[in-house]
Amino acid sequence: MLLPLLRRESLFGKWIDEHRVSREPEFWRLVGLALGDNDGKRALNTFCNTNDVLVEYFVDVASRLFGESFVELSKKRDKRQSRKELRVARILGTAGRILAEYASRAHDLVDDVDEDCFWQLVTSLYESDGSITVRYPSRDYAVPYPDISIRLAAHQSKLAEAISGRLTREGIAASFKIRSSVAEIRITSTRGYEGFFTRVRPLIKDPRRPETFRGTRTRDKTVEVIRELHERIAGST
């Protein structure tokens, strides 16, 4: 059950209505981005990514929900060879503490948030570290089936399990498994695929819009197969 404090004074002398903010679907989009891109070493008031679309969206939503003064944007050099520069968006003060608190309790809150908030959370988890690809049952039966994967860090296994459970209760068969250092949620049925992308409208890696795969690790040839598969399963949905 959600039991927020109704109002808190910010470090900047402003007030934030936590009760209202925590019920905004876009707040849960921020929660998902902070969680989906977190390895346990980064504070949960922070989103760090190389994708400009996602970082700018995070900054825009946080600015609208809390005010521009609460948002700090910086850059961080990735020391790994041939890696793009990381952009770091941090929510400051009371706003940052509220985000971090809800993110840290997300595994307990998944069943309590309303439907719109839940799907915004799932959307951002998919955007930050999810993928869609195609599999083939066998060499002799070359009809592809979809494989949606959302990967979280192993220490987030309770969250992955909670998300998987609610997806299943929403009519989307989802499996959950810990693989090495990853807690993975998978959806591999055509019915599950259609239900998932009926509710999830991601900014990147959207099978309805092949151009949203640019800058991701998905190959152009795979994107074309995904587009054809989407049209076969979901049509123009």
LOMIZA-263081 format. One record per residue: residue number from 1; x, y, z of N, C-alpha, C, O in turn. Coordinates in steps of 0.05 Angstrom, whole numbers. Each point is the difference from the previous one (the first is absolute). Example, Ala and Ser with C-alpha at 12.3 -4.5 7.8 and 13.67 -1.06 7.14 Angstrom:
<pts>
num/n.c1/n.c2/n.c3/ca.c1/ca.c2/ca.c3/c.c1/c.c2/c.c3/o.c1/o.c2/o.c3
1/264/-114/156/-18/24/0/18/24/0/21/0/13
2/-28/21/-27/16/24/1/-15/22/14/10/22/4
</pts>
This chain:
<pts>
num/n.c1/n.c2/n.c3/ca.c1/ca.c2/ca.c3/c.c1/c.c2/c.c3/o.c1/o.c2/o.c3
1/17/-24/0/-17/24/0/18/25/0/19/1/15
2/-26/19/-33/16/24/-1/-7/19/23/-23/8/2
3/43/-2/14/-5/18/23/21/22/0/17/0/18
4/-18/19/-37/21/21/-1/-6/22/21/-23/3/8
5/43/11/0/-4/25/15/-12/20/-20/9/1/-23
6/-28/15/32/-15/16/-19/17/23/-12/-2/6/-23
7/19/6/40/16/23/-10/27/0/14/3/-7/23
8/17/14/-38/27/2/11/13/26/-9/-5/9/-22
9/21/2/39/14/25/-8/26/-8/-14/15/-17/10
10/-9/29/-32/23/-6/-16/25/14/12/-2/17/17
11/25/-26/-27/25/13/8/2/29/-11/16/16/10
12/-33/-10/-29/0/27/-12/-22/18/12/-5/21/-11
13/-7/-30/33/-20/16/12/-27/-1/-13/-18/16/5
14/14/-36/-23/-25/-3/-14/-14/-25/11/11/-16/15
15/-37/14/-21/-16/-23/9/-7/-18/-24/-5/9/-22
16/5/-35/28/-8/-20/-20/-23/-16/11/2/-11/22
17/-23/9/-38/-23/-16/9/5/-29/-9/-7/-8/-22
18/19/-7/40/7/-28/-6/-24/-17/-7/1/-17/-17
19/-23/22/31/-25/-15/-4/-9/3/-29/-8/-20/-13
20/9/44/2/-8/4/-28/21/-11/-19/-7/-15/-19
21/32/22/23/21/-8/-18/2/-31/-3/4/-10/-22
22/-6/-4/44/3/-29/0/-23/-14/-15/2/-24/-5
23/-23/38/-1/-22/-11/-15/-1/8/-29/-18/-6/-15
24/39/21/7/3/8/-28/13/-23/-16/22/-9/8
25/-34/-1/-30/13/-22/-15/28/7/-9/17/-18/1
26/-11/43/-8/27/7/-9/20/-2/23/24/-3/-5
27/-32/6/30/18/-4/22/11/-28/0/23/-5/5
28/-40/-14/-12/8/-28/-1/17/-6/-24/15/-20/0
29/-17/37/-20/19/-2/-23/28/7/10/19/-13/-8
30/-17/34/25/26/7/11/11/-22/18/23/-7/-1
31/-41/-5/17/8/-22/18/12/-23/-16/21/-10/7
32/-35/3/-29/10/-22/-17/26/5/-13/17/-17/-2
33/-13/42/-8/26/7/-12/22/-1/20/22/-10/-6
34/-27/21/30/21/-1/21/7/-29/8/23/-6/5
35/-43/-11/-4/4/-28/8/12/-16/-23/18/-17/5
36/-27/21/-29/8/-17/-22/29/5/-8/13/-18/-13
37/-2/41/20/28/6/-8/18/0/25/20/14/0
38/-27/-30/20/14/2/25/14/-27/6/-13/-21/0
39/38/22/7/16/-24/6/4/-4/30/16/-17/9
40/-29/34/7/3/-2/29/21/19/11/2/4/24
41/14/8/-42/21/18/9/-8/29/-3/13/18/11
42/-35/-13/-25/-9/27/-6/-25/7/17/-17/-17/4
43/16/41/5/-23/9/16/-26/-1/-17/1/4/-24
44/-23/-10/37/-25/-4/-14/-15/26/-7/-23/0/-9
45/37/23/13/-11/25/-10/14/8/-26/-2/23/-8
46/15/-42/-5/17/6/-22/-6/-18/-24/-6/-24/3
47/8/35/-27/-3/-16/-25/25/6/-16/5/23/-7
48/9/-43/0/26/2/-15/-2/-17/-25/-3/-24/1
49/5/37/-25/-4/-15/-25/14/14/-23/6/24/2
50/-1/-38/-23/11/12/-24/-21/9/-20/6/14/-19
51/-31/-23/23/-21/6/-19/-12/28/6/-12/5/20
52/16/13/-39/-9/28/4/-30/2/3/-10/16/15
53/-5/-33/-30/-29/2/1/-10/-6/28/-17/14/11
54/28/-35/2/-9/-8/27/9/20/21/-16/7/18
55/41/3/-20/9/19/19/-16/26/-1/-7/11/21
56/2/-1/-45/-15/24/-3/-29/-3/10/-12/19/11
57/1/-43/-16/-27/-5/10/0/0/31/-18/12/12
58/37/-25/0/3/0/29/1/28/11/-14/7/19
59/31/10/-31/3/27/9/-26/16/-3/-7/15/17
60/-6/-19/-40/-25/15/-5/-22/-7/20/-13/17/10
61/9/-43/-6/-20/-9/19/6/9/29/-17/11/13
62/42/-14/-5/8/8/27/-4/30/3/-9/10/22
63/15/6/-42/-3/29/1/-30/8/3/-6/18/14
64/-11/-33/-29/-29/6/2/-12/-8/26/-17/14/11
65/26/-37/0/-11/-10/25/10/16/24/-15/5/19
66/41/2/-19/12/11/24/9/29/-4/1/15/20
67/5/-7/-44/12/27/-6/29/-3/-9/14/-18/9
68/-6/36/-27/27/-2/-12/22/1/21/22/-11/-4
69/-27/26/26/22/3/20/7/-26/14/22/-2/12
70/-38/-18/-15/5/-26/13/17/-19/-18/7/-21/9
71/-2/29/-34/12/-18/-19/28/10/-8/4/23/-7
72/15/-42/9/28/6/-7/8/-19/-22/-4/-24/2
73/16/35/-23/9/-16/-23/30/3/-4/10/23/-1
74/4/-45/-1/29/1/-3/9/-22/-19/-17/-16/-10
75/43/15/5/10/-21/-18/22/-16/15/13/10/18
76/-10/-35/-27/20/-17/13/13/-16/-22/-13/-13/-17
77/39/13/17/15/-15/-20/0/-30/7/8/-7/22
78/-15/-9/-41/1/-29/3/28/-9/-7/9/3/-23
79/5/-15/42/28/-7/-4/4/-24/-18/22/-6/-10
80/-44/-9/5/2/-23/-18/4/9/-29/-12/20/-8
81/28/-34/-6/8/8/-27/-25/2/-19/-17/-18/1
82/17/39/-18/-21/3/-20/-28/4/11/-20/-5/-14
83/18/13/40/-26/4/12/-8/30/-2/17/18/2
84/-43/-14/-7/-10/28/-1/1/13/27/0/-14/21
85/1/40/-21/0/15/25/-27/-3/15/-21/1/-13
86/22/-6/38/-24/-4/16/-11/28/8/15/18/7
87/-41/-16/-8/-13/24/10/-14/-7/27/-14/-21/1
88/18/37/19/-10/-6/27/-21/21/7/6/23/2
89/-31/-33/3/-21/18/10/-5/-7/29/-5/-23/7
90/6/43/10/-3/-4/29/-22/18/10/-1/24/-6
91/-17/-35/22/-21/15/13/9/7/28/7/-18/16
92/-8/43/-9/12/10/25/-20/4/22/-24/-1/-4
93/34/5/28/-16/8/23/-22/-20/7/3/-24/-3
94/-25/35/13/-22/-16/9/-12/-17/-23/-8/-23/4
95/7/35/-28/-10/-14/-24/17/-25/-4/-11/-21/-6
96/37/23/8/17/-23/-4/-4/-21/21/1/-24/-6
97/-5/33/31/-5/-20/22/-26/-15/-4/-2/-24/5
98/-19/39/-15/-25/-13/-5/3/-21/-22/-10/-23/3
99/23/30/-25/4/-19/-21/16/-25/10/-8/-22/-6
100/29/27/20/17/-22/10/-16/-18/19/4/-25/0
101/-20/37/17/-16/-16/19/-20/-19/-14/-2/-23/7
102/-12/34/-27/-19/-16/-14/14/-21/-17/-10/-23/-2
103/33/30/-10/15/-20/-15/10/-23/17/-1/-23/-8
104/10/30/32/10/-21/18/-22/-18/11/5/-23/7
105/-30/32/-8/-23/-16/10/-17/-10/-23/-21/-12/4
106/30/16/-29/-17/-7/-23/-9/-29/0/-22/-6/-8
107/39/-12/17/-7/-29/-1/-24/-5/19/-15/-19/-5
108/12/35/25/-23/-3/18/-25/15/-9/-22/-5/9
109/26/24/-27/-22/18/-9/-12/-8/-26/-21/10/-8
110/34/-28/-7/-9/-8/-26/-30/-8/-1/-14/8/-18
111/5/-23/38/-28/-9/0/-19/22/10/-24/-3/-3
112/34/25/14/-17/21/11/-5/23/-20/-21/14/2
113/40/-9/-20/-3/23/-18/-23/-6/-20/-5/-23/-6
114/-7/45/-4/-22/-5/-18/11/-9/-28/24/0/-4
115/-43/-7/-13/8/-12/-26/18/18/-17/20/-9/-10
116/-27/35/8/16/18/-16/28/3/11/19/0/-15
117/-16/2/41/26/3/12/16/-25/-4/24/1/-6
118/-36/-25/9/14/-25/-4/11/-2/-29/23/-7/-3
119/-39/14/-17/9/-2/-27/21/20/-7/17/-5/-17
120/-17/28/30/22/20/-4/26/-11/11/21/4/-11
121/-23/-17/34/23/-13/13/12/-21/-19/24/-1/-5
122/-42/-16/-6/9/-22/-18/13/12/-25/20/-10/-10
123/-33/31/-1/11/13/-24/28/9/4/17/-4/-17
124/-11/17/39/26/11/4/21/-22/7/23/3/-7
125/-32/-24/20/19/-23/4/8/-12/-27/23/-8/-4
126/-43/6/-14/6/-10/-27/19/19/-15/19/-9/-13
127/-25/35/15/17/20/-14/29/-1/10/18/1/-17
128/-15/-2/43/27/3/11/17/-25/-4/24/2/-6
129/-35/-26/10/16/-24/-5/-17/-24/-8/1/-21/12
130/-17/26/-32/-16/-22/-11/6/-3/-30/14/16/-12
131/-25/-37/0/4/-5/-28/-22/-16/-12/-15/-14/15
132/12/15/-41/-18/-17/-15/16/-13/-22/13/14/-15
133/-15/-39/12/13/-14/-22/-19/-23/-9/-22/-3/10
134/32/-12/-29/-16/-22/-10/16/-26/3/24/-1/-2
135/-39/-21/7/12/-26/3/-13/-19/-21/-22/5/-9
136/35/-27/3/-11/-19/-18/-1/-27/14/20/-9/12
137/-43/-5/-12/-4/-25/14/21/-21/-7/10/-14/17
138/-3/12/-43/20/-19/-9/9/7/-28/-12/18/-13
139/32/-31/4/9/5/-28/-20/-8/-20/-2/13/-22
140/-14/-33/28/-20/-10/-19/-26/16/1/-16/0/-19
141/11/15/41/-24/15/3/7/29/4/2/10/22
142/3/3/-45/12/27/1/-22/22/2/2/20/-15
143/-21/-23/32/-20/21/5/8/14/26/-1/-13/21
144/8/38/-22/11/13/24/-22/5/21/-24/3/-6
145/33/-2/32/-18/8/21/14/22/16/24/1/0
146/-39/16/13/12/23/14/13/-8/26/-9/-19/13
147/29/34/-5/13/-4/26/6/28/12/19/13/-7
148/-36/-6/26/3/25/15/16/-6/25/-8/-18/15
149/28/34/-10/16/-4/24/4/26/15/6/21/-13
150/-10/-21/39/6/23/17/20/-10/21/-5/-18/15
151/29/31/-15/22/-10/18/4/20/22/3/24/-4
152/-2/-34/28/7/15/24/24/-13/13/7/-22/-6
153/6/37/23/23/-11/15/-10/-22/19/-23/1/9
154/41/-19/-2/-8/-23/17/-11/10/27/-17/-13/11
155/28/35/-1/-10/9/26/-28/12/-2/-13/6/21
156/2/-4/-45/-27/10/-5/-19/-23/-6/-21/4/-12
157/28/-28/21/-16/-24/-7/-29/2/12/-18/-10/-13
158/15/22/36/-27/3/11/-17/18/-18/-24/-6/-3
159/36/26/-8/-15/18/-18/-7/-16/-26/-23/2/-9
160/42/-16/-2/-6/-16/-24/-22/-20/4/-17/-4/-17
161/18/-9/40/-20/-20/7/-28/13/3/-20/-11/-10
162/19/35/23/-25/14/4/-11/9/-27/-24/-2/-5
163/41/13/-13/-9/9/-26/-11/-24/-16/-21/2/-12
164/36/-24/12/-8/-24/-14/-27/-10/9/-18/-7/-15
165/14/7/42/-25/-9/11/-24/18/-8/-21/-11/-6
166/25/37/7/-22/17/-7/-6/-1/-30/-23/1/-8
167/44/-3/-9/-5/-4/-29/-17/-24/-5/-19/1/-16
168/25/-23/30/-16/-25/-3/-29/5/8/-18/-10/-13
169/15/24/35/-28/6/10/-14/19/-19/-25/0/-1
170/40/15/-14/-12/18/-20/-6/-15/-26/-10/12/-19
171/15/-38/18/-6/-16/-23/23/-3/-20/-4/-9/-22
172/28/16/31/24/-2/-17/19/-20/13/14/7/20
173/-13/-31/-31/17/-21/12/29/9/-1/12/4/-21
174/0/-1/44/28/8/3/15/-19/18/-10/-8/21
175/35/2/-28/17/-17/17/21/18/13/6/22/-9
176/5/-33/31/20/15/15/22/-20/7/-5/-22/10
177/30/30/-15/22/-18/6/25/17/6/4/20/-12
178/12/-30/31/26/13/5/21/-14/-16/4/-25/3
179/10/39/-20/21/-11/-17/26/15/7/3/23/-7
180/15/-37/20/26/12/7/-5/25/17/-10/-2/22
181/17/26/-32/-4/25/15/-24/15/-9/-3/24/6
182/-16/-37/-20/-23/13/-12/-26/-13/9/-2/-25/0
183/-17/41/8/-28/-10/6/-16/7/-25/-5/24/-6
184/-4/-44/-8/-12/5/-27/-30/-8/0/-8/-21/10
185/-7/39/-22/-29/-4/-6/-2/-5/-29/11/15/-17
186/-26/-37/9/-3/-6/-29/-29/-5/-7/-15/-11/16
187/8/20/-39/-26/-5/-12/5/-11/-28/12/13/-17
188/-22/-37/12/7/-14/-25/-24/-10/-16/4/-15/-19
189/-28/22/27/-23/-9/-15/-11/23/-17/4/24/7
190/-17/-31/-29/-11/21/-17/-22/16/14/-3/24/-4
191/-13/-38/20/-21/13/15/12/19/21/-10/23/3
192/31/-32/10/14/17/19/12/25/-13/-1/22/11
193/13/-27/-34/12/22/-16/-21/21/-7/4/24/4
194/-27/-33/-14/-21/19/-8/-10/16/24/-4/24/-1
195/0/-38/24/-10/13/24/21/20/11/-8/22/9
196/33/-29/-11/22/17/10/1/26/-16/-1/22/12
197/2/-24/-38/4/24/-16/-26/14/-6/0/22/-12
198/-23/-33/21/-24/16/0/1/21/22/-11/22/-3
199/24/-29/25/2/18/23/26/16/1/1/22/11
200/20/-33/-22/27/13/2/5/15/-26/0/-12/-22
201/5/38/25/6/17/-23/28/13/5/1/24/7
202/20/-38/-12/27/10/8/10/21/-20/-8/2/-23
203/26/15/34/13/20/-17/21/-12/-18/4/10/-22
204/8/-32/31/20/-14/-16/-7/-29/-1/-15/-10/17
205/25/-4/-37/-5/-29/-4/-30/-7/-2/-9/-19/12
206/-5/36/-27/-28/-4/-5/-4/-14/-26/6/11/-21
207/-17/-36/21/-3/-15/-25/-18/13/-21/0/-7/-23
208/-17/25/32/-18/15/-19/16/21/-16/-8/8/-21
209/31/0/33/16/21/-13/29/-9/-2/16/5/18
210/-9/-17/-41/28/-10/-3/22/20/6/21/-7/8
211/-27/33/-14/20/21/4/8/3/29/21/11/6
212/-37/-21/13/6/3/29/21/-20/9/9/1/23
213/0/-19/-41/21/-18/7/28/11/-7/20/-12/6
214/-20/35/-19/26/12/-7/16/6/25/-11/11/19
215/36/-17/-20/17/5/23/-1/-22/21/14/2/21
216/-30/-22/-25/-1/-23/18/17/-23/-11/11/3/-22
217/-10/-25/36/17/-22/-9/-15/-18/-20/12/-20/-10
218/-37/25/4/-16/-17/-18/8/5/-28/1/23/-9
219/6/-44/-6/9/3/-28/-24/7/-18/-23/-7/6
220/30/21/-28/-21/9/-19/-17/-24/-10/-24/2/-3
221/38/-24/-3/-14/-23/-11/-20/-11/21/-22/-9/-7
222/30/9/32/-17/-10/22/-24/19/4/-22/-9/5
223/27/35/-8/-21/20/3/-22/-5/-22/-24/2/6
224/32/-8/-30/-19/-5/-21/-17/-25/6/-24/0/-5
225/37/-21/16/-15/-24/7/-20/6/23/-22/-10/0
226/31/26/19/-17/8/22/-24/15/-10/-23/-4/8
227/27/23/-27/-22/15/-11/-20/-18/-14/-24/3/4
228/34/-22/-20/-18/-18/-14/-15/-18/20/-24/-6/-3
229/38/-3/24/-13/-16/21/-22/15/14/-21/-10/5
230/27/36/1/-20/17/13/-25/3/-17/-22/-2/11
231/26/6/-36/-23/3/-18/-17/-25/-1/-24/0/-2
232/38/-23/2/-14/-26/0/-16/-5/25/-22/-10/0
233/34/18/23/-13/-6/26/-20/21/8/-22/-6/8
234/30/31/-11/-16/22/12/-11/19/-21/-16/18/7
235/23/-21/-32/-10/19/-20/10/28/5/24/4/3
236/-42/15/-3/8/28/4/-2/9/29/2/24/6
237/-6/-43/13/-3/6/28/25/14/11/0/7/24
</pts>
